[in-house]
Amino acid sequence: MKNQFIISILAACVLAACQSSGNSATTSNSTSSQTASQGICQQVRGDSSSGGRNVLYRCSGSAVLNSAEAQSILGSGARVSFANEGSVIKANLTTRQAANRVGHSDEQTCVRAFLNAAKKFQETAAKNGGHRVTHLHSYLNKNALSGGQYECEVGTFHGRVLMRANIAR
């Protein structure tokens, strides 16, 4: 009987700790959203999920590609461009890439997911004899978005992009 009482008290303490950490996580998420809306990404849709977090951002791919981080990650691989140029080897390829959100702002997560997609296209270009990744554009939910912008969905633990591009010579 005494053991059951101790287990009941322990369970109540654990439940209280979980509830209080859940509240601080909500505050942290809204702070990240406000931080991201001041830079490269703008929030398009707030949380639309009833079971978890699902926020949509529209980000400037041009700004990301011109960043020092992009130069270090993409390096000397195939040139990545939003323009439709060169002789196309493979058309309308898609990649879905994600980035870990834990410990990062929503904007940092979206930037990393975009760079992961660009890197994946560079690797595909190298395998197929291409020297360019062209006509890079967002294709999230089969909604094409061009003009150097992309959409990024950010959840509780990760952010994701769906990008479409051509491989060219």
C-alpha positions as CSV (number, residue, x, y, z in Angstrom):
1,M,0.0,0.0,0.0
2,K,2.8,2.4,0.9
3,N,4.5,1.6,-2.5
4,Q,1.4,2.4,-4.4
5,F,1.1,5.8,-2.6
6,I,4.7,6.6,-3.5
7,I,4.2,5.6,-7.1
8,S,1.0,7.8,-7.2
9,I,3.0,10.8,-5.9
10,L,5.8,10.2,-8.3
11,A,3.4,10.0,-11.2
12,A,1.7,13.3,-10.2
13,C,5.2,15.0,-10.1
14,V,6.2,13.7,-13.5
15,L,2.8,14.8,-15.0
16,A,3.2,18.3,-13.5
17,A,6.8,18.5,-14.9
18,C,5.6,17.5,-18.3
19,Q,2.8,20.0,-18.3
20,S,5.1,22.9,-17.2
21,S,7.7,22.0,-19.8
22,G,5.0,21.9,-22.5
23,N,4.0,25.5,-21.6
24,S,7.6,26.7,-22.0
25,A,7.9,24.9,-25.3
26,T,4.9,26.8,-26.6
27,T,6.4,30.1,-25.6
28,S,9.7,29.1,-27.2
29,N,7.9,28.2,-30.5
30,S,6.1,31.5,-30.7
31,T,9.4,33.4,-30.0
32,S,11.1,31.4,-32.8
33,S,8.3,32.4,-35.2
34,Q,8.6,36.1,-34.4
35,T,12.4,35.9,-34.9
36,A,12.1,34.2,-38.2
37,S,9.6,36.7,-39.6
38,Q,12.2,39.5,-39.3
39,G,14.8,38.0,-41.6
40,I,14.9,35.7,-44.7
41,C,11.5,34.0,-44.0
42,Q,8.0,35.4,-43.5
43,Q,5.3,33.5,-41.8
44,V,2.5,32.7,-44.2
45,R,0.2,30.5,-42.1
46,G,0.2,30.0,-38.4
47,D,-0.1,26.7,-36.7
48,S,-2.8,24.7,-38.5
49,S,-2.4,21.4,-36.7
50,S,-4.4,20.2,-33.8
51,G,-2.0,17.5,-32.7
52,G,1.4,19.1,-33.2
53,R,3.0,22.2,-34.7
54,N,2.7,23.0,-38.4
55,V,3.7,26.6,-39.4
56,L,4.2,27.6,-43.1
57,Y,6.9,30.1,-44.1
58,R,7.8,31.8,-47.4
59,C,11.6,32.3,-47.6
60,S,14.0,34.1,-50.0
61,G,16.0,31.4,-51.7
62,S,18.1,34.1,-53.4
63,A,19.2,35.5,-50.1
64,V,20.1,32.0,-48.9
65,L,22.1,31.1,-52.0
66,N,24.1,34.4,-51.6
67,S,25.0,33.6,-48.0
68,A,28.3,32.5,-46.7
69,E,26.7,29.4,-45.3
70,A,25.5,28.4,-48.8
71,Q,29.0,29.0,-50.2
72,S,30.5,26.7,-47.6
73,I,27.9,23.9,-48.0
74,L,27.4,24.1,-51.8
75,G,31.1,24.9,-52.6
76,S,32.3,24.1,-56.0
77,G,29.5,21.7,-57.0
78,A,27.1,22.3,-59.8
79,R,25.9,25.9,-60.0
80,V,22.4,26.3,-58.5
81,S,20.1,28.8,-60.2
82,F,16.5,29.8,-60.2
83,A,16.7,30.6,-64.0
84,N,15.9,28.1,-66.7
85,E,19.2,27.9,-68.6
86,G,21.5,25.4,-70.3
87,S,20.8,22.2,-72.1
88,V,18.5,20.2,-69.8
89,I,19.5,16.6,-69.1
90,K,16.8,15.7,-66.6
91,A,13.7,17.8,-66.1
92,N,11.3,18.3,-63.2
93,L,13.2,16.3,-60.6
94,T,11.9,16.7,-57.0
95,T,13.4,16.2,-53.6
96,R,11.9,16.4,-50.2
97,Q,14.5,17.5,-47.6
98,A,14.2,18.1,-43.9
99,A,16.3,19.7,-41.2
100,N,16.3,19.3,-37.4
101,R,14.6,22.1,-35.6
102,V,15.7,21.3,-32.1
103,G,17.9,24.1,-30.8
104,H,17.4,26.2,-33.9
105,S,15.0,29.0,-34.9
106,D,12.4,28.3,-37.6
107,E,14.4,30.5,-40.0
108,Q,17.6,28.5,-39.4
109,T,15.7,25.3,-39.9
110,C,14.2,26.5,-43.2
111,V,17.5,27.7,-44.5
112,R,19.1,24.3,-43.6
113,A,16.3,22.3,-45.3
114,F,16.7,24.5,-48.5
115,L,20.5,24.0,-48.5
116,N,20.0,20.2,-48.0
117,A,17.8,20.2,-51.1
118,A,20.2,22.2,-53.2
119,K,23.1,19.9,-52.1
120,K,21.0,16.9,-53.1
121,F,20.4,18.3,-56.6
122,Q,24.1,19.0,-56.9
123,E,24.9,15.4,-56.1
124,T,22.3,14.3,-58.7
125,A,23.8,16.6,-61.3
126,A,27.3,15.1,-60.7
127,K,25.9,11.6,-61.1
128,N,24.3,12.5,-64.4
129,G,27.1,14.6,-65.9
130,G,25.4,17.9,-65.3
131,H,27.1,21.1,-64.4
132,R,24.0,23.2,-63.4
133,V,20.9,22.9,-61.3
134,T,18.4,25.1,-63.0
135,H,14.8,26.3,-62.6
136,L,15.0,25.6,-58.9
137,H,11.6,26.2,-57.3
138,S,9.4,25.3,-54.4
139,Y,6.8,22.6,-55.0
140,L,5.3,22.1,-51.6
141,N,1.9,20.5,-51.7
142,K,2.2,20.5,-55.5
143,N,2.1,24.3,-55.4
144,A,4.8,25.7,-57.7
145,L,6.4,28.9,-56.3
146,S,9.2,30.5,-58.3
147,G,10.9,33.9,-58.4
148,G,13.6,32.9,-56.0
149,Q,11.3,32.1,-53.1
150,Y,10.4,28.8,-51.5
151,E,7.9,27.5,-48.9
152,C,8.9,25.7,-45.8
153,E,6.7,23.8,-43.3
154,V,8.0,23.8,-39.7
155,G,6.8,21.3,-37.2
156,T,7.7,20.6,-33.6
157,F,10.9,18.8,-34.4
158,H,11.9,19.5,-38.0
159,G,11.3,21.7,-41.0
160,R,10.8,20.5,-44.5
161,V,10.9,21.7,-48.1
162,L,9.9,20.1,-51.4
163,M,11.9,21.5,-54.3
164,R,11.8,20.9,-58.0
165,A,14.6,21.5,-60.5
166,N,16.2,20.6,-63.8
167,I,19.7,19.2,-64.2
168,A,21.5,20.9,-67.2
169,R,24.9,21.0,-68.9
